[in-house]
Amino acid sequence: MLHTNLSLDYLIHEPSTIKEQNPLIVLMHGYGSNEEDLFSFAPELPQDSYIISVRAPHAMPPYGNAWYAINFDADQNKFTDDAQAAESRDLIAKFVNEAVSTYKIDPKNVTLIGFSQGAILSYAVALTFPEQIKNVIALSGYFHEAIMPSNITENPAVKALNFFASHGTQDQVIPVDWARRSKERLEGMGIAVTYCEYPVGHGVAPQNFYDFKNWLVSK
């Protein structure tokens, strides 16, 4: 059932046992998809957690949504609406705060799992609001400098973040080199990152899922 009581619409999978404080896993879909996409992961993710899959705020008829617009010029060069992306970054952070206030969630145990556009925003949310996030699983995304704070390393909380980043070597939507550079960027700031590649296109291979699930359980 779609919930509409917070600043973003969402689906929720509650913990098998609700305690005073439970971990939170937030799922963020890619461009043109919706909240049902990554929610299929929910039964296989740690069942001690609230698992919430959010719908991006910008509708893309007939049934999809986007976190921010992607525009093309006459030569098919691609441009992202960075102002819209920054608005969605802040909206996700607001939603996490709302969820923590609404459900029995441990504010120190919040994980973001994003695919593609959702992964780009996972990087941005965690590095802009590091006190709110513990773990980030960034699938087929990259570190987008334009929506990052200019003084990332001045906030000591970023050093406590944990990143799992993965990418398909055959990805024709987001080049694998962008993901490799993102890993280097994080490591250059002294942030822990586990990085994996898989021989697939723009998607999540079964092995990719098992790898990030095992990584998350270890955290």
C-alpha positions as CSV (number, residue, x, y, z in Angstrom):
1,M,0.0,0.0,0.0
2,L,1.3,3.4,-0.9
3,H,1.7,5.8,2.0
4,T,1.3,9.5,1.5
5,N,1.7,10.9,5.1
6,L,5.3,12.1,4.7
7,S,7.0,14.5,2.3
8,L,7.6,11.7,-0.2
9,D,5.1,8.9,-1.1
10,Y,6.5,5.5,-0.1
11,L,6.0,1.7,0.4
12,I,7.1,0.2,3.7
13,H,8.1,-3.3,4.8
14,E,8.1,-3.3,8.6
15,P,10.6,-5.3,10.8
16,S,9.8,-8.8,11.7
17,T,10.1,-7.7,15.3
18,I,9.6,-4.1,16.2
19,K,11.9,-2.9,18.9
20,E,12.3,0.6,20.5
21,Q,14.9,1.4,17.8
22,N,15.2,-0.5,14.5
23,P,17.5,0.1,11.5
24,L,16.1,2.0,8.5
25,I,16.9,1.1,4.9
26,V,15.7,3.7,2.3
27,L,15.4,2.5,-1.3
28,M,15.7,5.1,-4.1
29,H,14.8,4.1,-7.7
30,G,16.3,5.3,-11.0
31,Y,15.1,7.8,-13.6
32,G,11.7,6.9,-15.1
33,S,11.0,4.1,-12.6
34,N,9.0,4.1,-9.4
35,E,8.9,2.9,-5.8
36,E,7.9,-0.6,-6.7
37,D,11.2,-1.3,-8.5
38,L,13.7,-1.7,-5.7
39,F,10.9,-2.7,-3.2
40,S,11.3,-6.2,-4.7
41,F,14.5,-6.4,-2.7
42,A,12.7,-6.0,0.6
43,P,12.0,-9.7,1.5
44,E,15.7,-10.5,1.0
45,L,17.1,-7.6,3.0
46,P,17.8,-7.7,6.8
47,Q,14.4,-8.3,8.4
48,D,15.2,-6.4,11.6
49,S,14.9,-3.1,9.6
50,Y,12.2,-0.8,8.4
51,I,12.6,-1.0,4.6
52,I,11.1,2.1,2.9
53,S,11.0,2.5,-0.9
54,V,10.3,6.2,-1.9
55,R,8.8,7.6,-5.0
56,A,10.7,10.4,-6.7
57,P,8.8,13.7,-6.7
58,H,8.7,14.5,-10.5
59,A,6.1,12.5,-12.5
60,M,7.0,11.0,-15.8
61,P,3.8,9.8,-17.5
62,P,2.4,7.3,-17.9
63,Y,3.8,5.7,-14.7
64,G,7.4,6.6,-13.9
65,N,9.1,9.3,-11.8
66,A,12.4,11.1,-11.7
67,W,14.4,12.8,-9.0
68,Y,15.5,15.5,-11.5
69,A,15.1,16.3,-15.1
70,I,17.6,15.1,-17.8
71,N,17.5,17.2,-21.0
72,F,19.1,16.8,-24.4
73,D,20.2,19.4,-26.9
74,A,20.0,19.2,-30.7
75,D,23.2,17.0,-30.8
76,Q,21.8,14.7,-28.1
77,N,24.2,15.9,-25.4
78,K,22.8,15.2,-22.0
79,F,22.3,17.9,-19.3
80,T,21.1,17.3,-15.7
81,D,18.9,19.8,-13.9
82,D,21.3,20.3,-10.9
83,A,19.0,22.7,-9.1
84,Q,16.2,20.1,-9.2
85,A,18.7,17.4,-8.1
86,A,19.8,19.6,-5.1
87,E,16.1,20.0,-4.2
88,S,15.6,16.2,-4.2
89,R,18.8,15.7,-2.2
90,D,17.3,18.0,0.5
91,L,13.9,16.4,0.3
92,I,15.3,12.9,0.9
93,A,17.2,14.2,4.0
94,K,13.9,15.8,5.2
95,F,12.1,12.5,4.5
96,V,14.6,10.5,6.6
97,N,14.1,12.8,9.5
98,E,10.3,12.4,9.2
99,A,10.6,8.7,9.0
100,V,12.8,8.6,12.1
101,S,10.1,10.7,14.0
102,T,7.2,8.6,12.7
103,Y,8.5,5.1,13.2
104,K,10.6,3.3,15.8
105,I,13.9,3.9,14.0
106,D,17.5,4.2,15.3
107,P,18.6,7.6,13.9
108,K,22.2,6.3,14.0
109,N,21.5,3.3,11.8
110,V,20.2,4.6,8.5
111,T,21.2,3.0,5.2
112,L,20.5,4.4,1.7
113,I,20.3,2.1,-1.3
114,G,20.0,3.8,-4.6
115,F,20.1,2.8,-8.2
116,S,21.3,5.1,-11.0
117,Q,19.7,8.5,-10.3
118,G,18.9,7.2,-6.9
119,A,22.5,6.2,-6.4
120,I,23.7,9.7,-7.4
121,L,21.5,11.2,-4.8
122,S,22.5,8.6,-2.2
123,Y,26.1,10.0,-2.5
124,A,24.9,13.6,-2.3
125,V,22.5,13.0,0.7
126,A,25.2,11.2,2.7
127,L,28.0,13.6,2.0
128,T,25.8,16.7,2.6
129,F,24.0,15.4,5.7
130,P,26.5,12.8,7.1
131,E,25.1,12.9,10.6
132,Q,21.9,11.4,9.3
133,I,23.4,8.4,7.4
134,K,25.5,5.4,8.4
135,N,25.7,3.3,5.2
136,V,25.3,4.0,1.4
137,I,24.9,1.4,-1.3
138,A,25.3,3.1,-4.6
139,L,24.3,0.9,-7.6
140,S,25.2,2.1,-11.1
141,G,25.6,5.7,-10.0
142,Y,28.4,8.2,-9.5
143,F,29.7,11.1,-7.4
144,H,28.1,14.2,-9.0
145,E,30.2,17.2,-7.9
146,A,27.6,19.8,-8.7
147,I,25.3,18.7,-6.0
148,M,27.9,18.2,-3.3
149,P,28.9,20.7,-0.6
150,S,32.1,22.6,-1.3
151,N,33.5,21.8,2.1
152,I,32.8,18.1,2.4
153,T,36.0,17.2,4.3
154,E,35.5,20.0,6.9
155,N,32.7,17.9,8.4
156,P,34.3,15.1,10.5
157,A,31.1,13.1,10.3
158,V,31.9,12.1,6.7
159,K,34.8,9.9,7.9
160,A,32.3,7.7,9.7
161,L,30.3,6.9,6.5
162,N,30.5,3.5,4.9
163,F,30.1,3.1,1.1
164,F,29.4,0.1,-1.1
165,A,29.6,1.1,-4.8
166,S,29.1,-1.1,-7.8
167,H,28.8,-0.8,-11.5
168,G,28.4,-2.9,-14.7
169,T,31.4,-2.9,-17.0
170,Q,29.1,-2.9,-20.0
171,D,26.9,0.0,-18.7
172,Q,26.0,2.3,-21.7
173,V,23.9,4.7,-19.6
174,I,26.6,5.7,-17.0
175,P,30.2,4.9,-18.0
176,V,32.0,2.6,-15.6
177,D,34.9,5.1,-15.6
178,W,32.6,7.6,-13.7
179,A,32.1,5.0,-11.0
180,R,35.8,4.3,-10.8
181,R,36.5,8.0,-10.4
182,S,33.9,8.2,-7.7
183,K,35.7,5.5,-5.7
184,E,38.9,7.4,-6.0
185,R,37.2,10.6,-4.9
186,L,35.8,9.0,-1.8
187,E,39.1,7.4,-0.9
188,G,40.9,10.7,-1.4
189,M,38.7,12.1,1.4
190,G,39.5,9.2,3.7
191,I,36.1,7.6,3.4
192,A,35.7,3.8,3.5
193,V,34.4,2.4,0.2
194,T,34.0,-1.2,-1.0
195,Y,33.9,-1.1,-4.9
196,C,32.8,-4.0,-7.1
197,E,32.3,-4.4,-10.9
198,Y,30.2,-7.0,-12.7
199,P,30.1,-8.0,-16.4
200,V,26.6,-6.5,-17.0
201,G,24.9,-3.3,-18.4
202,H,22.9,-0.8,-16.5
203,G,21.3,-3.1,-13.9
204,V,21.9,-5.1,-10.8
205,A,23.3,-8.6,-11.3
206,P,22.3,-11.4,-8.9
207,Q,25.8,-11.6,-7.6
208,N,25.8,-7.8,-7.1
209,F,22.7,-8.1,-4.9
210,Y,24.3,-10.9,-2.7
211,D,27.5,-8.9,-2.4
212,F,25.9,-5.7,-1.2
213,K,23.5,-7.7,1.1
214,N,26.5,-9.5,2.8
215,W,28.3,-6.2,3.1
216,L,25.3,-4.6,4.7
217,V,24.9,-7.4,7.2
218,S,28.6,-7.0,8.2
219,K,27.9,-3.4,9.1
